[in-house]
């Protein structure tokens, strides 16, 4: 490779030198009166100087190459080692691990259905309910349903060996059920600073190291995963609404219980109008976005 470079440079030097000499001779022939006799040699000398300098530069480059074999070897070794590829690997963006989602097709369809149901059914009903029901009454109903879920929070705090939290939940239930008028008011938090400790059976399993498993979108209920979906069964039996009996002879217990839960959901939604829209407005794809939000939120709750 170096020999080829030298041959090319020598060829260029010869070509430039010949062109310079021919140009000088042509000037002398065409304009003999403008060139003094003694200056012809000087003219040829001056025109040949660039070619001489180029030849000297080639010689210097050859000498530098011969004087720096270590630098050439170092460059070759860098090429063998991949050059700066290691820095690209170090500072390059890490590939995001692929999410195991065997029900992706179903989940996307169900996410679309739930989004449609919220937009065209639940949200309009909640807005109409908000229009006729004052805010203080709606907040009181939220406190009431939260208070009767005491068994769910108490049992799961105890199962996670969070005995102080379980004791505070017991105290909260006693205060709110009496002073708080069946839980419609929350004096335990407002007067005594006793915060609720939200726990469910899915969090209890996660506390003991049970993974969430693959993602599942439940109809009407929204995002979940295998662990949390199975945990709905023990949570169901710790919810006092599951034992409510219909006072009407022509209404079975299950539809009656479903009506109570539906009322609770509408009432809760009426206090959070617009939050879902704000959450999803920046999502490029709704299903992966809601999946990530749910999984991160559950992981945070389990860590706490």
C-alpha positions as CSV (number, residue, x, y, z in Angstrom):
1,X,0.0,0.0,0.0
2,X,2.8,2.4,0.9
3,X,4.7,1.6,-2.4
4,X,1.6,2.3,-4.4
5,X,1.3,5.7,-2.6
6,X,4.9,6.6,-3.5
7,X,4.4,5.6,-7.2
8,X,1.3,7.8,-7.4
9,X,3.0,10.8,-5.7
10,X,6.1,10.5,-8.0
11,X,3.8,10.3,-11.0
12,X,2.1,13.5,-9.9
13,X,5.4,15.2,-9.3
14,X,6.6,14.4,-12.8
15,X,3.3,15.5,-14.3
16,X,3.4,18.8,-12.4
17,X,7.1,19.5,-13.2
18,X,6.6,18.8,-16.9
19,X,3.6,21.0,-17.1
20,X,5.4,23.8,-15.3
21,X,8.4,23.6,-17.7
22,X,6.2,23.5,-20.8
23,X,4.3,26.5,-19.5
24,X,7.5,28.5,-18.9
25,X,8.9,27.7,-22.3
26,X,5.6,28.6,-24.0
27,X,5.7,32.0,-22.2
28,X,9.2,32.6,-23.4
29,X,8.3,31.7,-27.0
30,X,5.1,33.7,-27.2
31,X,6.4,36.8,-25.4
32,X,10.1,37.0,-26.0
33,X,10.1,40.8,-25.6
34,X,8.6,40.7,-22.1
35,X,11.1,38.2,-20.8
36,X,14.7,39.4,-20.4
37,X,17.4,37.0,-21.6
38,X,18.9,36.6,-18.2
39,X,15.6,36.0,-16.4
40,X,14.6,32.9,-18.4
41,X,16.5,30.7,-16.1
42,X,15.1,32.4,-13.1
43,X,11.6,31.9,-14.5
44,X,12.1,28.2,-14.9
45,X,13.6,28.0,-11.5
46,X,10.6,29.8,-9.9
47,X,8.1,27.7,-11.7
48,X,9.9,24.5,-10.7
49,X,10.0,25.4,-7.0
50,X,6.4,24.1,-6.2
51,X,7.3,20.7,-7.7
52,X,10.5,20.6,-5.7
53,X,8.7,21.4,-2.5
54,X,6.1,18.7,-3.2
55,X,8.9,16.2,-3.7
56,X,10.6,17.2,-0.5
57,X,7.2,16.8,1.3
58,X,6.9,13.3,-0.1
59,X,10.3,12.5,1.3
60,X,9.5,13.9,4.7
61,X,6.3,11.8,4.8
62,X,8.3,8.7,4.0
63,X,10.8,9.5,6.7
64,X,8.0,10.0,9.2
65,X,6.4,6.7,8.4
66,X,9.8,5.0,8.8
67,X,10.4,6.8,12.1
68,X,7.0,5.9,13.6
69,X,6.3,2.2,13.2
70,X,5.0,2.0,16.8
71,X,2.2,4.5,16.0
72,X,1.2,2.5,12.9
73,X,1.2,-0.7,14.9
74,X,-0.9,1.0,17.6
75,X,-3.4,2.1,15.1
76,X,-3.6,-1.4,13.6
77,X,-4.1,-2.8,17.1
78,X,-6.9,-0.4,17.8
79,X,-8.6,-1.6,14.5
80,X,-8.1,-5.2,15.6
81,X,-9.7,-4.4,19.0
82,X,-12.7,-2.7,17.4
83,X,-11.5,0.9,17.8
84,X,-14.0,3.0,19.7
85,X,-16.7,0.4,19.6
86,X,-16.3,-0.3,23.3
87,X,-17.2,3.3,24.0
88,X,-20.2,3.0,21.7
89,X,-21.3,-0.1,23.7
90,X,-20.7,1.7,27.0
91,X,-22.7,4.8,26.2
92,X,-25.1,3.4,23.7
93,X,-28.8,3.0,24.6
94,X,-29.6,-0.2,26.4
95,X,-32.1,-2.4,24.6
96,X,-35.4,-2.5,26.6
97,X,-36.2,-6.1,27.8
98,X,-39.1,-7.6,25.9
99,X,-42.2,-8.0,28.1
100,X,-43.7,-11.5,28.3
101,X,-47.3,-10.8,27.1
102,X,-48.9,-14.0,25.7
103,X,-52.4,-12.3,25.8
104,X,-51.3,-9.2,24.0
105,X,-54.0,-9.5,21.3
106,X,-56.8,-10.1,23.7
107,X,-55.5,-7.4,26.0
108,X,-55.5,-4.8,23.3
109,X,-59.0,-5.6,22.3
110,X,-60.2,-5.5,25.9
111,X,-58.4,-2.2,26.5
112,X,-60.2,-0.7,23.6
113,X,-63.5,-2.0,25.0
114,X,-62.9,-0.7,28.5
115,X,-61.8,2.7,27.0
116,X,-65.1,2.8,25.0
117,X,-67.1,1.8,28.0
118,X,-65.6,4.5,30.2
119,X,-65.9,7.2,27.5
120,X,-69.5,6.5,26.4
121,X,-71.1,4.9,29.5
122,X,-69.3,5.4,32.8
123,X,-68.1,9.0,32.3
124,X,-71.4,10.4,31.2
125,X,-73.3,8.6,34.0
126,X,-70.7,9.9,36.6
127,X,-71.0,13.4,35.2
128,X,-74.8,13.3,35.5
129,X,-74.6,11.9,39.0
130,X,-72.1,14.7,40.0
131,X,-74.6,17.2,38.7
132,X,-77.4,16.1,41.1
133,X,-75.3,14.9,44.1
134,X,-73.4,17.5,46.2
135,X,-69.7,16.9,46.7
136,X,-69.8,16.5,50.5
137,X,-72.4,13.7,50.1
138,X,-70.3,11.9,47.5
139,X,-67.2,12.1,49.6
140,X,-69.1,10.8,52.6
141,X,-70.2,7.8,50.5
142,X,-66.6,7.2,49.5
143,X,-65.6,7.2,53.2
144,X,-68.4,4.8,54.0
145,X,-67.4,2.2,51.4
146,X,-63.7,2.6,52.4
147,X,-64.6,2.0,56.1
148,X,-66.5,-1.2,55.5
149,X,-63.4,-2.6,53.6
150,X,-61.6,-2.7,57.0
151,X,-61.4,-6.6,57.0
152,X,-59.5,-6.6,53.7
153,X,-56.9,-4.1,54.9
154,X,-56.6,-5.5,58.5
155,X,-56.1,-9.2,57.4
156,X,-53.5,-8.4,54.7
157,X,-51.5,-6.1,56.9
158,X,-51.4,-8.9,59.5
159,X,-50.4,-11.5,56.9
160,X,-47.5,-9.2,56.0
161,X,-46.5,-9.0,59.6
162,X,-47.2,-5.3,59.6
163,X,-48.8,-5.4,63.1
164,X,-48.6,-1.7,63.8
165,X,-50.5,-0.9,60.6
166,X,-53.0,-3.6,61.4
167,X,-53.5,-2.0,64.8
168,X,-54.0,1.4,63.3
169,X,-56.5,0.0,60.9
170,X,-58.4,-1.5,63.8
171,X,-58.4,1.8,65.6
172,X,-59.5,3.7,62.5
173,X,-62.5,1.3,62.0
174,X,-63.6,1.8,65.6
175,X,-63.3,5.6,65.5
176,X,-64.8,6.1,62.1
177,X,-67.7,3.7,62.7
178,X,-68.7,5.5,65.9
179,X,-67.6,9.1,66.0
180,X,-67.5,9.2,62.2
181,X,-71.2,8.0,61.9
182,X,-70.8,4.6,60.3
183,X,-67.8,5.8,58.4
184,X,-69.3,8.7,56.5
185,X,-66.7,10.9,58.1
186,X,-63.0,10.2,58.8
187,X,-62.1,11.6,62.3
188,X,-59.4,9.0,62.7
189,X,-57.3,10.8,60.1
190,X,-58.5,14.4,60.6
191,X,-58.3,14.4,64.4
192,X,-55.8,11.6,65.3
193,X,-53.6,11.5,62.2
194,X,-54.2,7.8,61.7
195,X,-53.5,7.2,57.9
196,X,-55.1,4.2,56.1
197,X,-52.8,1.4,55.1
198,X,-54.1,0.0,51.8
199,X,-53.3,-3.7,51.3
200,X,-54.9,-6.5,49.4
201,X,-54.1,-10.2,48.8
202,X,-52.2,-9.5,45.6
203,X,-49.8,-7.2,47.6
204,X,-49.5,-9.9,50.2
205,X,-48.4,-12.5,47.6
206,X,-46.0,-9.9,46.2
207,X,-44.6,-9.2,49.7
208,X,-43.6,-12.9,49.9
209,X,-42.0,-12.9,46.5
210,X,-44.7,-14.1,44.2
211,X,-44.3,-12.5,40.8
212,X,-47.1,-10.8,38.9
213,X,-47.0,-13.1,35.9
214,X,-48.3,-12.1,32.5
215,X,-50.6,-9.1,32.1
216,X,-54.3,-9.5,31.9
217,X,-56.9,-6.8,31.1
218,X,-60.2,-7.6,32.8
219,X,-63.5,-6.4,31.4
220,X,-64.8,-3.3,33.2
221,X,-62.1,-3.7,35.9
222,X,-59.2,-2.7,33.7
223,X,-55.5,-3.7,33.9
224,X,-54.3,-6.6,36.1
225,X,-52.0,-9.5,36.0
226,X,-52.2,-13.2,36.8
227,X,-51.3,-12.8,40.5
228,X,-53.7,-9.9,41.1
229,X,-56.5,-11.6,39.1
230,X,-56.3,-14.7,41.2
231,X,-56.2,-12.5,44.3
232,X,-59.6,-11.1,43.6
233,X,-61.2,-14.3,45.0
234,X,-59.9,-14.0,48.6
235,X,-60.5,-10.2,48.4
236,X,-64.1,-10.9,47.4
237,X,-64.7,-12.9,50.5
238,X,-63.1,-10.2,52.7
239,X,-65.5,-7.6,51.3
240,X,-68.7,-7.2,53.4
241,X,-70.7,-6.3,50.3
242,X,-70.3,-9.9,49.2
243,X,-72.5,-10.9,52.0
244,X,-75.2,-8.3,51.4
245,X,-78.7,-9.8,51.1
246,X,-81.3,-8.3,48.9
247,X,-84.3,-6.9,50.8
248,X,-86.5,-7.5,47.8
249,X,-88.0,-10.9,47.1
250,X,-87.8,-10.5,43.4
251,X,-84.1,-9.5,43.3
252,X,-81.4,-12.1,43.9
253,X,-78.5,-11.4,46.2
254,X,-75.8,-11.3,43.4
255,X,-77.6,-8.6,41.2
256,X,-78.2,-6.7,44.4
257,X,-74.5,-6.8,45.4
258,X,-73.5,-5.9,41.8
259,X,-75.8,-2.9,42.0
260,X,-74.1,-1.8,45.2
261,X,-70.6,-2.1,43.7
262,X,-71.7,-0.3,40.5
263,X,-73.1,2.6,42.6
264,X,-69.8,2.7,44.5
265,X,-67.8,2.9,41.2
266,X,-70.0,5.7,39.8
267,X,-69.7,7.7,43.0
268,X,-65.9,7.3,43.1
269,X,-65.6,8.2,39.4
270,X,-67.6,11.4,39.9
271,X,-64.8,12.7,42.1
272,X,-62.2,12.0,39.5
273,X,-63.7,13.4,36.3
274,X,-61.0,14.1,33.7
275,X,-58.2,12.3,35.4
276,X,-58.3,9.3,33.0
277,X,-58.3,11.6,30.0
278,X,-55.2,13.5,31.3
279,X,-53.5,10.2,31.9
280,X,-53.9,8.8,28.5
281,X,-53.6,11.9,26.4
282,X,-49.8,11.6,26.0
283,X,-49.8,7.8,25.3
284,X,-48.6,6.8,21.9
285,X,-50.2,3.4,22.3
286,X,-52.9,3.1,25.0
287,X,-52.5,-0.6,25.9
288,X,-48.7,-0.7,26.5
289,X,-48.9,2.6,28.3
290,X,-51.7,1.5,30.8
291,X,-49.8,-1.8,31.2
292,X,-46.6,-0.1,32.3
293,X,-48.5,2.4,34.6
294,X,-50.3,-0.5,36.3
295,X,-47.2,-2.7,36.8
296,X,-45.1,0.2,38.1
297,X,-47.9,1.3,40.5
298,X,-48.3,-2.3,41.9
299,X,-44.6,-2.8,42.3
300,X,-44.4,0.5,44.2
301,X,-47.2,-0.5,46.5
302,X,-45.6,-3.9,47.2
303,X,-42.3,-2.2,48.1
304,X,-44.0,0.1,50.5
